[in-house]
Amino acid sequence: MAEKNDDFEKEDIVEQNSEALNEEELHVFSITDEEDEEHHFALVSEFEDDGKNYWVCEELFFDEEDEISVDEEAYVLFRAEEDDGNTFLFSLEDDEFEKASQKWNELCDAMIDEDE
């Protein structure tokens, strides 16, 4: 379990470079993993499935000049739970990831069908 941290030091850099990511406004947060490494994410979308809330995120990568890049072909899913006004993010086990990922793909297909 990881609590999201909205106050990471590279937030100003993200705001300055958000146009490069083709995003008008990004909800950016960081989490620290079990190995005490910090990871930065942008929230792409949220959805609910079977009463659980999921966040679809892209991981942000910073180079030596603090330029931001993302792997637009990959996404990270977290289960998000609220407690006393705090958001806690949970990694998904394989079965839950497969189910939530399938739901996300169905939602994406539906959005594409609407646009056509």
MMTF fields as JSON, N, C-alpha, C and O atoms, coordinates in Angstrom:
{
  "mmtfVersion": "1.0.0",
  "mmtfProducer": "UNKNOWN",
  "numBonds": 463,
  "numAtoms": 464,
  "numGroups": 116,
  "numChains": 1,
  "numModels": 1,
  "chainsPerModel": [1],
  "groupsPerChain": [116],
  "chainIdList": ["A"],
  "bondAtomList": [4, 2, 8, 6, 12, 10, 16, 14, 20, 18, 24, 22, 28, 26, 32, 30, 36, 34, 40, 38, 44, 42, 48, 46, 52, 50, 56, 54, 60, 58, 64, 62, 68, 66, 72, 70, 76, 74, 80, 78, 84, 82, 88, 86, 92, 90, 96, 94, 100, 98, 104, 102, 108, 106, 112, 110, 116, 114, 120, 118, 124, 122, 128, 126, 132, 130, 136, 134, 140, 138, 144, 142, 148, 146, 152, 150, 156, 154, 160, 158, 164, 162, 168, 166, 172, 170, 176, 174, 180, 178, 184, 182, 188, 186, 192, 190, 196, 194, 200, 198, 204, 202, 208, 206, 212, 210, 216, 214, 220, 218, 224, 222, 228, 226, 232, 230, 236, 234, 240, 238, 244, 242, 248, 246, 252, 250, 256, 254, 260, 258, 264, 262, 268, 266, 272, 270, 276, 274, 280, 278, 284, 282, 288, 286, 292, 290, 296, 294, 300, 298, 304, 302, 308, 306, 312, 310, 316, 314, 320, 318, 324, 322, 328, 326, 332, 330, 336, 334, 340, 338, 344, 342, 348, 346, 352, 350, 356, 354, 360, 358, 364, 362, 368, 366, 372, 370, 376, 374, 380, 378, 384, 382, 388, 386, 392, 390, 396, 394, 400, 398, 404, 402, 408, 406, 412, 410, 416, 414, 420, 418, 424, 422, 428, 426, 432, 430, 436, 434, 440, 438, 444, 442, 448, 446, 452, 450, 456, 454, 460, 458],
  "bondOrderList": [1, 1, 1, 1, 1, 1, 1, 1, 1, 1, 1, 1, 1, 1, 1, 1, 1, 1, 1, 1, 1, 1, 1, 1, 1, 1, 1, 1, 1, 1, 1, 1, 1, 1, 1, 1, 1, 1, 1, 1, 1, 1, 1, 1, 1, 1, 1, 1, 1, 1, 1, 1, 1, 1, 1, 1, 1, 1, 1, 1, 1, 1, 1, 1, 1, 1, 1, 1, 1, 1, 1, 1, 1, 1, 1, 1, 1, 1, 1, 1, 1, 1, 1, 1, 1, 1, 1, 1, 1, 1, 1, 1, 1, 1, 1, 1, 1, 1, 1, 1, 1, 1, 1, 1, 1, 1, 1, 1, 1, 1, 1, 1, 1, 1, 1],
  "groupList": [{"groupName": "MET", "atomNameList": ["N", "CA", "C", "O"], "elementList": ["N", "C", "C", "O"], "formalChargeList": [0, 0, 0, 0], "bondAtomList": [1, 0, 2, 1, 3, 2], "bondOrderList": [1, 1, 2], "singleLetterCode": "M", "chemCompType": "L-PEPTIDE LINKING"}, {"groupName": "ALA", "atomNameList": ["N", "CA", "C", "O"], "elementList": ["N", "C", "C", "O"], "formalChargeList": [0, 0, 0, 0], "bondAtomList": [1, 0, 2, 1, 3, 2], "bondOrderList": [1, 1, 2], "singleLetterCode": "A", "chemCompType": "L-PEPTIDE LINKING"}, {"groupName": "GLU", "atomNameList": ["N", "CA", "C", "O"], "elementList": ["N", "C", "C", "O"], "formalChargeList": [0, 0, 0, 0], "bondAtomList": [1, 0, 2, 1, 3, 2], "bondOrderList": [1, 1, 2], "singleLetterCode": "E", "chemCompType": "L-PEPTIDE LINKING"}, {"groupName": "LYS", "atomNameList": ["N", "CA", "C", "O"], "elementList": ["N", "C", "C", "O"], "formalChargeList": [0, 0, 0, 0], "bondAtomList": [1, 0, 2, 1, 3, 2], "bondOrderList": [1, 1, 2], "singleLetterCode": "K", "chemCompType": "L-PEPTIDE LINKING"}, {"groupName": "ASN", "atomNameList": ["N", "CA", "C", "O"], "elementList": ["N", "C", "C", "O"], "formalChargeList": [0, 0, 0, 0], "bondAtomList": [1, 0, 2, 1, 3, 2], "bondOrderList": [1, 1, 2], "singleLetterCode": "N", "chemCompType": "L-PEPTIDE LINKING"}, {"groupName": "ASP", "atomNameList": ["N", "CA", "C", "O"], "elementList": ["N", "C", "C", "O"], "formalChargeList": [0, 0, 0, 0], "bondAtomList": [1, 0, 2, 1, 3, 2], "bondOrderList": [1, 1, 2], "singleLetterCode": "D", "chemCompType": "L-PEPTIDE LINKING"}, {"groupName": "PHE", "atomNameList": ["N", "CA", "C", "O"], "elementList": ["N", "C", "C", "O"], "formalChargeList": [0, 0, 0, 0], "bondAtomList": [1, 0, 2, 1, 3, 2], "bondOrderList": [1, 1, 2], "singleLetterCode": "F", "chemCompType": "L-PEPTIDE LINKING"}, {"groupName": "ILE", "atomNameList": ["N", "CA", "C", "O"], "elementList": ["N", "C", "C", "O"], "formalChargeList": [0, 0, 0, 0], "bondAtomList": [1, 0, 2, 1, 3, 2], "bondOrderList": [1, 1, 2], "singleLetterCode": "I", "chemCompType": "L-PEPTIDE LINKING"}, {"groupName": "VAL", "atomNameList": ["N", "CA", "C", "O"], "elementList": ["N", "C", "C", "O"], "formalChargeList": [0, 0, 0, 0], "bondAtomList": [1, 0, 2, 1, 3, 2], "bondOrderList": [1, 1, 2], "singleLetterCode": "V", "chemCompType": "L-PEPTIDE LINKING"}, {"groupName": "GLN", "atomNameList": ["N", "CA", "C", "O"], "elementList": ["N", "C", "C", "O"], "formalChargeList": [0, 0, 0, 0], "bondAtomList": [1, 0, 2, 1, 3, 2], "bondOrderList": [1, 1, 2], "singleLetterCode": "Q", "chemCompType": "L-PEPTIDE LINKING"}, {"groupName": "SER", "atomNameList": ["N", "CA", "C", "O"], "elementList": ["N", "C", "C", "O"], "formalChargeList": [0, 0, 0, 0], "bondAtomList": [1, 0, 2, 1, 3, 2], "bondOrderList": [1, 1, 2], "singleLetterCode": "S", "chemCompType": "L-PEPTIDE LINKING"}, {"groupName": "LEU", "atomNameList": ["N", "CA", "C", "O"], "elementList": ["N", "C", "C", "O"], "formalChargeList": [0, 0, 0, 0], "bondAtomList": [1, 0, 2, 1, 3, 2], "bondOrderList": [1, 1, 2], "singleLetterCode": "L", "chemCompType": "L-PEPTIDE LINKING"}, {"groupName": "HIS", "atomNameList": ["N", "CA", "C", "O"], "elementList": ["N", "C", "C", "O"], "formalChargeList": [0, 0, 0, 0], "bondAtomList": [1, 0, 2, 1, 3, 2], "bondOrderList": [1, 1, 2], "singleLetterCode": "H", "chemCompType": "L-PEPTIDE LINKING"}, {"groupName": "THR", "atomNameList": ["N", "CA", "C", "O"], "elementList": ["N", "C", "C", "O"], "formalChargeList": [0, 0, 0, 0], "bondAtomList": [1, 0, 2, 1, 3, 2], "bondOrderList": [1, 1, 2], "singleLetterCode": "T", "chemCompType": "L-PEPTIDE LINKING"}, {"groupName": "GLY", "atomNameList": ["N", "CA", "C", "O"], "elementList": ["N", "C", "C", "O"], "formalChargeList": [0, 0, 0, 0], "bondAtomList": [1, 0, 2, 1, 3, 2], "bondOrderList": [1, 1, 2], "singleLetterCode": "G", "chemCompType": "PEPTIDE LINKING"}, {"groupName": "TYR", "atomNameList": ["N", "CA", "C", "O"], "elementList": ["N", "C", "C", "O"], "formalChargeList": [0, 0, 0, 0], "bondAtomList": [1, 0, 2, 1, 3, 2], "bondOrderList": [1, 1, 2], "singleLetterCode": "Y", "chemCompType": "L-PEPTIDE LINKING"}, {"groupName": "TRP", "atomNameList": ["N", "CA", "C", "O"], "elementList": ["N", "C", "C", "O"], "formalChargeList": [0, 0, 0, 0], "bondAtomList": [1, 0, 2, 1, 3, 2], "bondOrderList": [1, 1, 2], "singleLetterCode": "W", "chemCompType": "L-PEPTIDE LINKING"}, {"groupName": "CYS", "atomNameList": ["N", "CA", "C", "O"], "elementList": ["N", "C", "C", "O"], "formalChargeList": [0, 0, 0, 0], "bondAtomList": [1, 0, 2, 1, 3, 2], "bondOrderList": [1, 1, 2], "singleLetterCode": "C", "chemCompType": "L-PEPTIDE LINKING"}, {"groupName": "ARG", "atomNameList": ["N", "CA", "C", "O"], "elementList": ["N", "C", "C", "O"], "formalChargeList": [0, 0, 0, 0], "bondAtomList": [1, 0, 2, 1, 3, 2], "bondOrderList": [1, 1, 2], "singleLetterCode": "R", "chemCompType": "L-PEPTIDE LINKING"}],
  "groupTypeList": [0, 1, 2, 3, 4, 5, 5, 6, 2, 3, 2, 5, 7, 8, 2, 9, 4, 10, 2, 1, 11, 4, 2, 2, 2, 11, 12, 8, 6, 10, 7, 13, 5, 2, 2, 5, 2, 2, 12, 12, 6, 1, 11, 8, 10, 2, 6, 2, 5, 5, 14, 3, 4, 15, 16, 8, 17, 2, 2, 11, 6, 6, 5, 2, 2, 5, 2, 7, 10, 8, 5, 2, 2, 1, 15, 8, 11, 6, 18, 1, 2, 2, 5, 5, 14, 4, 13, 6, 11, 6, 10, 11, 2, 5, 5, 2, 6, 2, 3, 1, 10, 9, 3, 16, 4, 2, 11, 17, 5, 1, 0, 7, 5, 2, 5, 2],
  "groupIdList": [1, 2, 3, 4, 5, 6, 7, 8, 9, 10, 11, 12, 13, 14, 15, 16, 17, 18, 19, 20, 21, 22, 23, 24, 25, 26, 27, 28, 29, 30, 31, 32, 33, 34, 35, 36, 37, 38, 39, 40, 41, 42, 43, 44, 45, 46, 47, 48, 49, 50, 51, 52, 53, 54, 55, 56, 57, 58, 59, 60, 61, 62, 63, 64, 65, 66, 67, 68, 69, 70, 71, 72, 73, 74, 75, 76, 77, 78, 79, 80, 81, 82, 83, 84, 85, 86, 87, 88, 89, 90, 91, 92, 93, 94, 95, 96, 97, 98, 99, 100, 101, 102, 103, 104, 105, 106, 107, 108, 109, 110, 111, 112, 113, 114, 115, 116],
  "secStructList": [7, 3, 3, 7, 5, 1, 7, 7, 6, 6, 2, 2, 2, 2, 2, 2, 2, 4, 4, 4, 4, 6, 7, 1, 1, 7, 3, 3, 3, 3, 3, 3, 7, 6, 6, 1, 7, 3, 3, 3, 3, 3, 3, 3, 3, 3, 3, 3, 3, 6, 6, 3, 3, 3, 3, 3, 3, 3, 3, 3, 3, 3, 7, 6, 6, 7, 7, 3, 3, 3, 7, 6, 6, 7, 7, 3, 3, 3, 3, 3, 3, 3, 3, 6, 6, 3, 3, 3, 3, 3, 7, 7, 7, 2, 2, 2, 2, 2, 2, 2, 2, 2, 2, 2, 2, 2, 2, 2, 2, 2, 2, 2, 2, 2, 2, 7],
  "xCoordList": [0.85, 0.0, 0.897, 1.922, 0.508, 1.265, 0.297, -0.725, 0.626, -0.185, 0.385, 1.599, -0.514, -0.026, 0.53, 0.083, 1.498, 2.133, 2.04, 2.711, 1.213, 1.036, 2.125, 2.166, 2.993, 3.961, 5.376, 6.262, 5.604, 6.966, 7.682, 7.054, 9.002, 9.809, 9.777, 10.092, 9.422, 9.449, 8.109, 7.922, 7.184, 5.85, 5.916, 5.191, 6.771, 6.896, 7.408, 6.979, 8.306, 8.844, 7.742, 7.657, 6.899, 5.797, 4.858, 4.441, 4.521, 3.627, 4.228, 3.514, 5.504, 6.165, 6.208, 6.181, 6.274, 6.416, 5.121, 5.145, 3.999, 2.756, 2.34, 1.7, 2.684, 2.333, 3.037, 2.475, 4.247, 4.987, 4.318, 4.513, 3.538, 2.836, 1.436, 0.661, 1.105, -0.205, -1.322, -2.394, -1.098, -2.1, -2.26, -1.274, -3.499, -3.73, -3.503, -2.807, -4.082, -3.895, -3.615, -4.336, -2.564, -2.207, -2.391, -2.024, -2.955, -2.937, -1.715, -1.724, -0.677, 0.596, 0.804, 0.5, 1.322, 1.61, 2.813, 3.226, 3.367, 4.494, 4.198, 3.461, 4.787, 4.708, 6.103, 6.955, 6.311, 7.583, 7.312, 6.43, 8.076, 7.847, 8.53, 9.14, 8.411, 8.963, 10.475, 11.05, 11.122, 12.581, 13.024, 14.175, 12.095, 12.343, 12.72, 13.443, 12.217, 12.433, 11.17, 10.064, 11.344, 10.206, 9.855, 10.732, 8.552, 8.04, 7.003, 6.23, 7.003, 6.103, 5.091, 5.44, 3.828, 2.751, 1.845, 1.739, 1.193, 0.122, -1.156, -1.186, -2.2, -3.493, -4.144, -4.373, -4.441, -5.042, -6.562, -7.272, -7.051, -8.492, -8.78, -7.884, -10.05, -10.533, -11.762, -12.513, -11.966, -13.188, -13.507, -12.664, -14.748, -15.197, -15.561, -16.128, -15.234, -15.611, -15.858, -14.999, -17.016, -17.405, -17.237, -16.786, -17.599, -17.541, -16.157, -15.991, -15.16, -13.793, -13.421, -13.787, -12.686, -12.219, -10.796, -9.943, -10.562, -9.241, -8.739, -9.508, -7.437, -6.772, -5.926, -5.164, -6.072, -5.241, -4.193, -4.531, -2.924, -1.843, -0.752, -0.585, -0.013, 1.214, 2.366, 2.289, 3.438, 4.604, 5.392, 5.569, 5.862, 6.66, 8.131, 8.502, 8.953, 10.391, 11.098, 10.719, 12.113, 12.866, 14.29, 14.925, 14.793, 16.187, 17.069, 16.596, 18.346, 19.299, 18.928, 19.241, 18.263, 17.851, 16.432, 15.839, 15.89, 14.525, 13.471, 12.394, 13.777, 12.769, 11.936, 12.455, 10.66, 9.732, 9.449, 9.295, 9.386, 8.936, 7.99, 8.033, 7.14, 6.225, 6.232, 6.498, 5.941, 5.734, 4.238, 3.482, 3.805, 2.379, 1.727, 0.5, 2.512, 1.965, 1.697, 1.045, 2.189, 2.048, 1.237, 1.259, 0.533, -0.182, -0.055, 0.254, -0.301, -0.24, -1.626, -2.22, -2.131, -3.422, -3.196, -2.419, -3.883, -3.905, -5.354, -6.249, -5.589, -6.884, -6.776, -5.844, -7.725, -7.706, -8.786, -9.947, -8.391, -9.339, -9.174, -8.061, -10.317, -10.336, -10.506, -11.266, -9.788, -9.937, -9.61, -8.486, -10.592, -10.421, -9.849, -8.991, -10.316, -9.874, -8.542, -8.075, -7.927, -6.662, -6.917, -7.775, -6.164, -6.251, -5.089, -3.931, -5.417, -4.393, -4.457, -5.534, -3.278, -3.184, -2.607, -1.667, -3.197, -2.766, -2.375, -3.064, -1.27, -0.887, -1.886, -2.5, -2.047, -3.014, -2.309, -1.248, -2.924, -2.456, -2.838, -3.667, -2.244, -2.431, -3.895, -4.296, -4.701, -6.107, -6.878, -7.646, -6.671, -7.368, -6.894, -7.693, -5.585, -5.062, -5.698, -6.11, -5.78, -6.371, -7.823, -8.241, -8.577, -9.987, -10.136, -10.933, -9.382, -9.466, -8.939, -9.486, -7.893, -7.335, -8.339, -8.474, -9.038, -10.061, -11.174, -11.649, -11.587, -12.617, -12.133, -12.888, -10.878, -10.321, -10.312, -10.666, -9.912, -9.892, -11.304, -11.487, -12.301, -13.688, -14.141, -14.811, -13.774, -14.126, -13.463, -14.08, -12.22, -11.498, -12.173, -12.376, -12.519, -13.2, -14.52, -14.866, -15.259, -16.538, -16.341, -17.14, -15.274, -14.984, -14.614, -14.998, -13.876, -13.492, -14.724, -14.881, -15.61, -16.847, -17.711, -18.341, -17.756, -18.528, -17.988, -18.748, -16.668, -16.035, -16.244, -16.115, -16.559, -16.681, -18.033, -18.278],
  "yCoordList": [-1.163, 0.0, 1.228, 1.261, 2.22, 3.46, 4.624, 4.631, 5.596, 6.809, 7.745, 7.923, 8.343, 9.243, 10.496, 10.908, 11.095, 12.301, 13.338, 13.217, 14.358, 15.386, 16.447, 17.295, 16.43, 17.503, 17.041, 17.133, 16.554, 16.154, 17.294, 18.153, 17.292, 18.435, 18.727, 19.851, 17.799, 18.022, 18.519, 18.588, 18.863, 19.289, 20.51, 20.574, 21.483, 22.668, 22.29, 22.866, 21.342, 20.893, 20.253, 20.476, 19.461, 18.815, 19.867, 19.772, 20.872, 21.92, 22.647, 22.96, 22.914, 23.609, 22.769, 23.308, 21.462, 20.571, 19.874, 18.983, 20.243, 19.528, 19.625, 18.707, 20.703, 20.817, 19.74, 19.228, 19.401, 18.362, 17.005, 16.122, 16.832, 15.572, 15.592, 14.656, 16.654, 16.805, 16.787, 16.243, 17.358, 17.421, 18.877, 19.595, 19.308, 20.664, 20.757, 21.656, 19.843, 19.802, 18.369, 17.449, 18.188, 16.859, 16.782, 17.704, 15.69, 15.399, 14.51, 13.335, 15.077, 14.383, 14.051, 14.852, 12.871, 12.452, 11.534, 11.046, 11.306, 10.384, 9.384, 9.671, 8.219, 7.206, 6.651, 6.689, 6.143, 5.497, 4.005, 3.589, 3.207, 1.76, 1.117, 1.794, -0.213, -0.968, -0.856, -1.056, -0.539, -0.417, 1.03, 1.374, 1.881, 3.293, 4.118, 5.109, 3.693, 4.446, 5.216, 4.681, 6.48, 7.327, 7.201, 7.211, 7.082, 7.002, 8.106, 8.396, 8.72, 9.833, 9.388, 8.721, 9.769, 9.345, 10.514, 11.489, 10.388, 11.298, 10.474, 9.41, 10.967, 10.302, 10.558, 11.707, 9.488, 9.579, 9.509, 10.281, 8.569, 8.375, 7.58, 6.999, 7.572, 6.768, 6.004, 6.481, 4.824, 4.079, 3.172, 2.91, 2.696, 1.794, 0.455, 0.399, -0.612, -1.955, -2.799, -2.89, -3.408, -4.239, -3.513, -4.103, -2.234, -1.466, -1.002, -0.426, -1.239, -0.806, 0.321, 0.3, 1.311, 2.424, 2.156, 1.713, 2.435, 2.225, 3.513, 4.291, 3.723, 4.844, 4.28, 3.331, 4.879, 4.55, 5.657, 6.836, 5.272, 6.257, 5.951, 4.815, 7.002, 6.85, 7.253, 8.257, 6.467, 6.826, 7.9, 7.834, 8.888, 9.977, 9.681, 9.238, 9.931, 9.724, 11.048, 11.8, 11.341, 12.578, 12.263, 11.355, 13.03, 12.849, 13.827, 14.5, 13.905, 14.748, 16.225, 16.967, 16.658, 18.062, 18.286, 19.335, 17.316, 17.363, 17.469, 18.022, 16.942, 16.809, 15.574, 14.57, 15.661, 14.577, 13.724, 14.227, 12.428, 11.521, 10.494, 10.24, 9.914, 8.857, 7.768, 8.025, 6.574, 5.479, 5.435, 4.878, 6.016, 6.132, 4.801, 4.719, 3.765, 2.441, 1.663, 0.619, 2.157, 1.435, 2.267, 3.497, 1.585, 2.262, 1.439, 0.248, 2.105, 1.466, 1.595, 2.673, 0.499, 0.506, 0.401, -0.431, 1.253, 1.18, 1.062, 1.616, 0.351, 0.405, 1.554, 1.599, 2.483, 3.661, 3.539, 3.265, 3.745, 3.7, 4.955, 5.392, 5.524, 6.731, 6.336, 5.424, 7.036, 6.839, 8.153, 8.647, 8.716, 9.989, 11.09, 11.857, 11.172, 12.224, 11.96, 12.795, 10.838, 10.464, 9.392, 8.527, 9.459, 8.438, 7.477, 7.885, 6.2, 5.159, 4.351, 3.97, 4.091, 3.343, 1.969, 1.813, 0.967, -0.41, -1.018, -0.836, -1.736, -2.519, -3.648, -4.083, -4.12, -5.176, -6.515, -6.608, -7.543, -8.905, -9.269, -8.596, -10.316, -10.681, -10.802, -10.234, -11.537, -11.743, -10.432, -10.174, -9.6, -8.318, -7.401, -6.67, -7.437, -6.617, -7.027, -6.168, -8.324, -8.798, -8.341, -7.887, -8.462, -8.073, -6.561, -6.121, -5.766, -4.311, -3.841, -2.909, -4.474, -4.111, -4.397, -3.608, -5.518, -5.853, -4.803, -4.379, -4.386, -3.354, -2.039, -1.371, -1.664, -0.432, -0.505, 0.466, -1.638, -1.791, -1.686, -1.1, -2.245, -2.133, -0.673, -0.223, 0.067, 1.485, 2.28, 3.168, 1.96, 2.641, 2.329, 3.228, 1.07, 0.701, 1.445, 1.893, 1.579, 2.297, 3.768, 4.353, 4.374, 5.769, 5.95, 6.939, 5.003, 5.066, 4.916, 5.63, 3.976, 3.782, 5.033, 5.352, 5.75, 6.997, 8.063, 8.858, 8.082, 9.108, 8.849, 9.764, 7.631, 7.286, 7.576, 7.336],
  "zCoordList": [0.0, 0.0, 0.0, 0.681, -0.758, -0.803, -0.753, -1.44, 0.056, 0.072, -0.971, -1.073, -1.75, -2.78, -2.134, -1.063, -2.786, -2.303, -3.406, -4.431, -3.204, -4.215, -4.187, -5.078, -3.213, -3.031, -3.361, -2.512, -4.556, -4.875, -5.576, -6.197, -5.47, -5.886, -7.379, -7.772, -8.207, -9.641, -10.18, -11.395, -9.301, -9.735, -10.643, -11.636, -10.324, -11.178, -12.561, -13.561, -12.622, -13.909, -14.73, -15.937, -14.089, -14.784, -15.349, -16.504, -14.547, -15.028, -16.223, -17.176, -16.189, -17.289, -18.552, -19.658, -18.4, -19.544, -19.931, -20.78, -19.344, -19.608, -21.071, -21.584, -21.75, -23.162, -23.979, -24.948, -23.598, -24.311, -24.163, -24.998, -23.113, -22.88, -23.478, -23.277, -24.215, -24.833, -23.801, -24.067, -22.656, -21.6, -21.191, -21.027, -21.029, -20.564, -19.061, -18.59, -18.317, -16.873, -16.47, -16.857, -15.693, -15.227, -13.721, -12.992, -13.267, -11.841, -11.643, -12.008, -11.069, -10.917, -9.449, -8.565, -9.21, -7.847, -7.858, -8.91, -6.697, -6.586, -5.474, -4.53, -5.613, -4.561, -4.346, -5.234, -3.165, -2.836, -2.7, -1.948, -3.431, -3.404, -2.201, -1.374, -2.127, -1.005, -0.913, 0.157, -2.029, -2.054, -1.871, -2.14, -1.41, -1.109, -2.347, -2.248, -3.517, -4.744, -5.081, -5.01, -5.448, -5.769, -7.248, -8.112, -7.524, -8.891, -9.053, -8.139, -10.244, -10.528, -11.581, -12.555, -11.367, -12.248, -12.592, -11.847, -13.745, -14.138, -14.207, -14.826, -13.573, -13.599, -14.95, -15.328, -15.676, -17.007, -16.912, -17.555, -16.099, -15.977, -14.71, -14.099, -14.336, -13.218, -13.681, -14.531, -13.124, -13.411, -12.241, -11.383, -12.223, -11.176, -11.8, -12.891, -11.104, -11.536, -10.298, -9.422, -10.225, -9.077, -7.746, -6.764, -7.716, -6.484, -6.081, -5.006, -6.918, -6.622, -7.574, -8.749, -7.055, -7.872, -8.339, -7.57, -9.617, -10.203, -10.827, -11.392, -10.714, -11.377, -12.506, -12.319, -13.677, -14.824, -14.904, -15.01, -14.853, -14.782, -15.799, -16.245, -16.152, -16.933, -16.034, -15.326, -16.063, -15.264, -16.001, -17.217, -15.247, -15.797, -15.529, -14.442, -16.53, -16.4, -16.636, -17.534, -15.847, -15.95, -16.379, -15.842, -17.36, -17.756, -16.98, -16.065, -17.344, -16.62, -16.659, -15.727, -17.729, -17.858, -17.336, -17.588, -16.617, -16.085, -17.176, -16.951, -18.359, -19.407, -19.081, -18.592, -19.352, -19.013, -20.236, -21.349, -20.004, -21.057, -20.438, -19.235, -21.273, -20.85, -21.911, -23.085, -21.487, -22.424, -22.691, -21.895, -23.804, -24.093, -24.415, -24.475, -24.621, -24.897, -23.613, -23.648, -22.487, -21.22, -20.233, -20.27, -19.365, -18.299, -17.029, -17.062, -15.912, -14.61, -13.99, -13.993, -13.464, -12.772, -11.275, -10.806, -10.536, -9.082, -8.633, -9.271, -7.547, -6.877, -5.886, -5.083, -5.938, -5.075, -4.015, -4.32, -2.774, -1.662, -0.821, -0.53, -0.438, 0.392, 1.856, 2.182, 2.732, 4.171, 4.862, 4.772, 5.551, 6.27, 5.385, 5.823, 4.152, 3.246, 2.567, 1.792, 2.832, 2.197, 1.149, 1.322, 0.067, -0.969, -0.807, -0.722, -0.765, -0.689, -1.968, -2.427, -2.543, -3.792, -3.513, -2.734, -4.173, -3.988, -5.321, -6.325, -5.325, -6.497, -6.655, -5.681, -7.872, -8.156, -8.325, -8.941, -7.765, -8.022, -9.458, -10.07, -9.986, -11.393, -11.805, -12.821, -11.027, -11.388, -11.415, -12.342, -10.388, -10.336, -11.456, -12.042, -11.759, -12.851, -14.176, -14.956, -14.434, -15.693, -15.827, -16.892, -14.756, -14.778, -14.968, -15.797, -14.214, -14.326, -15.679, -16.268, -16.168, -17.469, -18.586, -19.521, -18.489, -19.478, -19.46, -20.514, -18.259, -18.137, -18.75, -19.456, -18.485, -19.052, -20.581, -21.25, -21.128, -22.586, -23.167, -24.234, -22.478, -22.933, -22.923, -23.852, -21.87, -21.797, -22.92, -23.508, -23.211, -24.308, -25.646, -26.462, -25.871, -27.117, -27.26, -28.353, -26.161, -26.194, -26.524, -27.255, -25.986, -26.292, -27.767, -28.393, -28.308, -29.729, -30.601, -31.591, -30.232, -31.001, -30.988, -31.997, -29.869, -29.777, -30.705, -31.26, -30.876, -31.721, -33.212, -34.025, -33.564, -34.988, -35.546, -36.728]
}
